[in-house]
């Protein structure tokens, strides 16, 4: 049961109850409808779609992505007030990073930023 409980934060209450009480397994379309997956594609489109997402993510600031991932996962596992306090401690040093300065400078200069993850 421990392994299946990890899906709970991704679904609303009613689909969660269906999943847990009835032992219902969801096909790809149902998984999409209840929020377990972001997109459903054919097997033939799978790698192309994955590469497209990877390319899009690769163009973004790595430190910003790290902050977003940290916050999203933390919110799921922590009471909101505590998560907010921890997030502020985590995010503040990011504002002093080279990437933050590069992002602001690139925006002002109307050019693509060159992020280094520093």
Secondary structure, DSSP 8 states (H G I E B T S, - for coil): -HHHHTTGGGS-HHHHHHHHHS-----HHHHHHTTS-S----HHHHHHHHHHHHHHHHTS-HHHHHHHHHHHHHHHHS-HHHHHHHHHHHHHGGGGSHHHHHHHHHHHTTS-------
